[in-house]
Amino acid sequence: MVDMETIVSLCKRRGFIFQSSEIYGGLGSTWDYGPLGVELKRNVKEAWWNTVVRQRGDMVGLDAAILMHPRVWEASGHVAGFADPMVDCRKCKQRFRADHLESLEKCPECGGDLTEARMFNLMFKTFMGPVEDEAAIVYLRPETAQGIFVNFENVRETMRKKLPFGIAQIGKAFRNEITPGNFTFRTREFEQMEIEFFVKPGEDEEWHQRWIQDRLEWYRQYGIQPEKLRLREHACDELAHYAKACTDIEYEFPFGWSELEGIANRTDFDLRQHAEYSGRDLTYFDDQTQERYFPYVIEPSAGADRATLAFLIDAYHEEQVRNEKRVVLRFHKALAPIKAAVMPLKRNEPRIVAIAKELADNLRKCMSAMYDDTGSIGRLYRRQDEIGTVWCLTVDFQSLEDQTVTVRDRDTMEQIRLPIAEVPARLKEQLDNAC
Ligand code: ATP
């Protein structure tokens, strides 16, 4: 399996992910997505949105603000309980999450004594407006979910939704993690892709199982190797305060099996709490049974950054081609940051260059495409393989005579000739079929 060092270095070298504020020495565990990274992450979010919102009749979307009324976080339990146990080493002063340590006897780094564990609230605090006092405190949301709960009535009413239905949202969340790390796996600022799916109480367990299977299938559909995915059910003592049950989808990262997404049964906890704290009626009237009740909620909660990292790691392949090492990112076509690269066989032959540039422009109208003449064809192939470009198109002397180009497939390395005029439509068709 590829190691993290190789992935981190490829990400930097090829413009996927950079250290944030690098010219100032970097800011701990914060990362910026470069030109290829932003395309990849957008494709991941788009694939998720298409699957869970656009292709379903029982889901709608939302984009709520990051800053919310501070009472939201009292109602949700985050002010009182969103905390992790923290210990400090008395000798080397490092901090650890107590529940991540094998033993609380000695520091895992230097063997020094550890302090007693104390609870540390993970919410970032800031002030709204010019006065920095208690009354002005607001939080950066630690999860996007609450933006959905507080809009439950708005969405239900305006969209005339009946149970079961769900609301999906993609957005930034912030947690002052005690021990961030493993590249973009655990950071203090990250993006979540969350669904709150509202169901009739009593139907929650069945819907929970359905969502677990649907979400697992999504990662497989977009190319993650099935043997690298597994489900892990939470034990009773690990469950969050709001959850009746939770199953994680885990991926085998180079640093071990770790959570990609959690699918929780949140019961009616959140709607009940918000009804109590806001004084608004958040019950649902079931016109079939003529009853009023608080819907139960199934929450598939994924991280856009963790998913992107898993797709990157899983796509990474090294192989021996003749005497050379070939590095190739075998992304699913829909996720690949660049779909097609057009290259001229000779960059100082104006007629070839003109055709190649025109073809790249035509491709750009329907997919992410680039023109590349920065090396020999062999070198360009290697560079494009390393970023997972699906097709390399070469314009050569034959193109001048018969208006065809070679199309090389990243995965099979097969080369075929296609009429230039047909290329955009033919590749677009393949992309559409792959989604
Ligand atoms: P962990 O146990 O890893 O701290 P969690 O169980 O607290 O995660 P959830 O609250 O279930 O995480 O959040 C849902 C999803 O949001 C996670 O599955 C993950 O993909 C993403 N996520 C949570 N915390 C972070 C983080 N610090 N950095 C990146 N992604 C995160």
Boltz pocket constraint, residues with backbone or C-beta under 6 A from the ligand:
constraints:
  - pocket:
      binder: B
      contacts: [[A, 175], [A, 177], [A, 184], [A, 185], [A, 186], [A, 187], [A, 188], [A, 189], [A, 190], [A, 191], [A, 192], [A, 259], [A, 260], [A, 261], [A, 262], [A, 301], [A, 302], [A, 303], [A, 304], [A, 305], [A, 306], [A, 307]]
      max_distance: 6.0
